[in-house]
Amino acid sequence: MNFIGEKCPVCNNRFTAEDDIVVCPECGAPHHRECYRIENKCANEEYHGTGYKWERSASAAEKNNSAEATVNCPVCGFLNKETDENCARCGSRLHAEAKPQPEQRTTQNGSYHGQGAYQDIFRGAETANGQETMFSFLGFDPNEDMGGATLTEVSGFIKTNILYYLPIFKKMKDFGTKISFNLFCLIFPNLFFANRKMWFWAIIATILEVICSLPSMIVVMADMSSNGALVIPGADILAEFVSEHENDLFFFNEVFGMAFWVVKIVCCLFGNWLYYRFTLSSLKKLREQSPDRVVAPGVLMFKGGTKPLNMILVLAIMGLVSSAAIAAFAAYPQLLNIFVL
C-alpha cells in the first residue's frame, strides 16, 4: 500500500517516497521505522483490544489516486513504479504471474488471517536479526508445504535466526536429511532446547548432564566440605568414600565424561532436526486449536521464537537436581557403591 501523504502517528510528519515505513500488524497503522523503533510499540496500541483498524485519510487517498501508478515488490514489499520490470531494492521481478493467495478472513476480535497478514508483519517490521522479508523467505515460495505447515508459518514460528534455520529445514524437507551441525547445541544442549521452548528435550539433556557429572560432583562436594567451605549433612560419609575409592571415582568420571560428550555430539548433529520436528508438531497443534485451522501471526510469534529466561530456569533445575542427588548419596551411603569397581 502507498502511504505517501499520510501522517506518522508518532512524529505527525507526512510520509514521502524516501521514508522507510513499517506497518503495525494489529491495526495496520504506518509509522516511520525510526519512530516505531524508539517507541517500541504501535502509537495506537491502547485501541488494539477494541478492534480498531487504521484508515487512510481522504486527502492522502485522493492525492495517491492521482499519482503515478506503483506496485509493491512481491518478495520484499518495496514500492516501485508500475512500469519497472525489477524491484529497485532486491532485483526480483515485479510482474511475474501471481499465484493465488489464501483469502484473508476477519475474526470476531478484529484480527485477520491469511498470507497477507504474515507478509504485513515481515514487510514492515525487522526480524530479531535485522533482516527483512526478502531474507525471511530467502527466495523460497512462502506458500510451500514444509510437512504440514507453510514456509511462511515455519518462518514466523522460528522468528529468530531465520537465515540459519530455513535452508536447513528446506534441506530436511526436500531430501529427508536429519544431520546438521549446531554449535550451541554441542556446547550447551540443555540450554539450546530450553531457549527454543523444547522442554521435553531440555529436561532429558539436563538429567543426562547431572548423571554424567555425579562422580566429579561427589569429589568436589567432599573436598569443599572437608575444607570447611561447604557444610552439608553426611559430608563426612562422602569424604570417607572419596578417600577410599579415589581411583574408582576417577575412572567413572572419565567414563561418564566421555559418555556425556557422546550425548552432546548427538545433540549437535540432530538438534536442528529435533527443532524442525518440534516446529511442525507445534504448528499442527496450533492449527487444531484454531477454529478456522489458520494460525494467527501473533500466536506464532508468542509460541515460537526464543525465550532466554528458560535457560536460567534450566540452570536452576540442574542445580536442584544435583543438590538432591548429593543429598541422596549422603543420606543413603549404600548408593555410592555404584561407583565401586
N, C-alpha and C positions, 0 to 999 in steps of 0.2 A: 504494500500500500504506500502511496506517495503522501508524506507528511509535510511537504513544503508548505509554509504559511501557517501551520498550526503552532500553538504555543507550548513550550515545555512547562509542565505544571510546577516545576521546582524553581527555575530562574525566570520564568514568564517571558523568555525571548522566543521569537519565531524561528522555526527551523528553516534552514537553507539547504541547497543541494549539496553543500560541502560538509554538513553536520553528520556526525556519527550518532545514529539513533538506535535506542533499544526499546523494546515493547514489553509492557507488563503482561505476563502470561495469564493473569487473572482477569483484568478488566480491559486490556488492550490499549492502555494509555501510553503514548510515546514519550520518551524522555531523552535528553542528551545523555550519552553514555557516561560522561564525567559526572553529571548531576546525579544519575542513578547510583554511581559508584560511591559518591560522597554520602548520599542519604542511606544507601544500602537497603532501600526498600522503595516501593511504589508510593508516589505522593498521595494516591487515593486509597491507600491500604485500609484506612478506617471504614471505607464503604464496601470492601470486598464481601463481607458477610451478607450484604443486602441484595446481592445480585446485580450491582451497578456495572454498567458497561460504558466505556468511553465512546463518545460520538464525535464525528468530525464537525467542526464549526461551519456554518453556512458560507461565510466569506471565503474561507480557505478552500472549501469544496468547489465553489464557483470559479475561483482562480485556477485551481488544478485542472478543472474540466476544460479550461481554455488553453492550458499549457500544452507543450509538445507531448505526444503520447510516449509513455515509458513502459518498461517491462522489468519485473524482478527476476534475477538470476535463479533458476530452479535449484541450483546447488548451494550457493552462499547467500542468496537473498539480496544481493547488491542491486541498487536501482540503476538501470541502463536505459538508453534511448531505444525505442522500439525498432529503429532502423539498424541498430547494431547487430552483428551476427554473433559476436562472442562477448562474454562478460568482461568488463574492464578490470575487475578485481581478480577473478580466478581463471579466466580464459575459457570457461565452459560455454557450450553452445546454448544460445538463448531460445531458439525456435525449433528445437528438436520436437519430434512428435510426442505429445504429452501422454503419459499413461493415466488411466482412470484412477482417481484418488478416492479413498473411502469417504463417504458422506459425513460431514460434521453434524453432530447431534447435540442439542442443548438439553441439559438435565434440569430437574426441578430447582436445584440450588443456583442455577445460572451458569454453571461451568459447562464447557463444551469439550467434546471428544472428537477424535479423528486425526488424520495425518496432519492437517493444518495446525492443530493445537500444538503438536510436538515441534513443527517447523517454526512456529512463532517463538517458542522458547529458545531453540537453538539459533534462530536467525538473529534475535535481538540481544540475547544475553551471552556473556562469556561463560565457558565451562571453567572448572576449577583450575585447569592447566592453561587457561588463557587462549584457547583455540575456539574458532567459531564453527558454523555449520559445515563448511566445506571440509574441515578437519574432523568434525564429529562423525561424518559418514565416510570420509576418506575416498570419495568417488564411488562407493558401493551403492546399490539400489536400496533406498530406505525402506521399501516395501518387501524386501526379500525375506522369505521364511527361514529363520535360523534354527528351526527344530521345534516349532510350536509357538513361536513369537517372532514378530517382525524385527528387522535390524534396527528400526527406529526405537522400538521398545527396549531392546537389549542395550542400545546406546544410552537411552535415558536411565536405565537401571544401573549401568556401570558408573555413569556420572563423572567419575574422575579417571585420569589415565586412559582415556578412550583411545588415544593414538597407539598405546601399547596393547590393549586388550582386544580391540576389534579385529585386527589382522589375525591374531591368534585364534579367536573364536571362529572367524571365517574359515581358517585352515582346518580347524577341528570339525566344523560342519561339512565342509566340502570333501575332505579327504579322510575323515574319521581318525585324525591324529589325536593322540592323548598326551604325548610327551612334549614338553616345552621347558624353558628354563625360567625360574623365578628366584632372583637373588634374595629378596626379602623373605620368601618362604624357606629358603635354605638356612638363613641365619636365625630367624625368629618365626618358626612355623605357627606356633600358637597365637602370636601377635598378629600375623598376617590374616589368619582365619577370623580372629575376633574383630579386627578392623573392617573386614568385609562382611561382618554380621553373620558369619558361618559358625554359629555357636556349637553345633554338634562336633565339628572337626576341631574347633578351638579347645573344647574340653578334653577330647581324646588326646590331642597333642600335648596339652598341659599335664594330664595324668601320666603319659609316657615319659615326659621330661622329668617329672618328680620321681618316678620309679627308677629311671636310669641314673639319677643323681643321688640316690639314697646312700650308697657306700661313702661317697665323699661328704655328704651332709653329716653322717654319723661321726666321721673323723673330725670334721670342723667343729661340730657342736660339743663333742667330748673335749677337744683341745681348748675351746673357749671356756668351757665350764671348769676345767682343771686350772686354768689361769685366773679364774675369778671374773672373767669378762662377761660371763653369762651364767645366770643361776636358773636351773630348770630341775623339776623333780626327776629323780632317777639318774642324775648326772654321773654319780659315782659308778653306776652299773655300766653306762656307756663307756666311761673312761677305762674301766677294768677290761671290758670286752675289746676295746681298741688296742690296749697294750698286749693282750694275749693273742689277738688274731690280726695283727697289723699286716702280715703278708697276705692273708686271705682277703682282707678288705682292699688291699692294693690290687690284687688280681681281679676281684669283682668290679672294682672301679674302672679298670681298663676295659673289661668285657662290656660293662653297661655303657661306658662312654662310646665305645665303638658301635654298640647297638643303637644308641641314640643318633649317631651320625648317619647310620643307615636309614633311620626314620626321617631325618632331616633331608637326606638326598632324595628319598621317595617323595616327600612333600614338595621339594624343589621341582622335581620332574613332573609331578602330577597335580600340583596345586592349582595351576591355571585350568586344568581340565575339571577339577572338582568345583572351581568357581564357575566355570561355564555351565556345568550341570545344575549347580545351585541357582544360577541366574534363570535358566529355563524353568526349573521347578518352581521358583518363586513367582515368575510371571504367570505360569499356569494357575497357581493358586489365586493370584490377584484377579485373573480373568474370571475364574469361577465365582469369586466373591462379588464381582461387578454385575449389576442387573442386566446390562447390555453386552457383557463379556468384552468390554473395552476398558483398558486401564488408563485412568486419567494421568496426565504428565506429572501433576503434583504428587500423586500417590507413588509414582515411580521414583521420584527424587527423594521421597521420605523413606520408602522401604529399601531403596538401593543405596549406592554410593558407599562412603566410608564413615566410620564413627570412631575417632581416636580414643574417646572415653572408654570404649570396650577394651582397649589394650591395658588400660590402668586396672580395670575390673579383673582381667585375666591374671595380671601380676598379683593382685590381692588374693585371688582364688588360689594361685600357685603357692603363695606364702602360707595361707591357711591349711592347705592340704599337706604341705611339707611339715608344718608345725604339728599337725595331727599325727603324721607318720612317726615323727621323732618321739612324740608323747606316747604313742602306742608301743614303740620299742622299749621305752623306759619303763612303762607300766607292765609290759609282758616280755621280760628278757628272753624267754624261750624263742621269740620270733627272730632274734638275732642269729639263731642257728642256721638260717637260710644262707648266711654269708660264710659258713664254715665248710671247708672242703673235707 
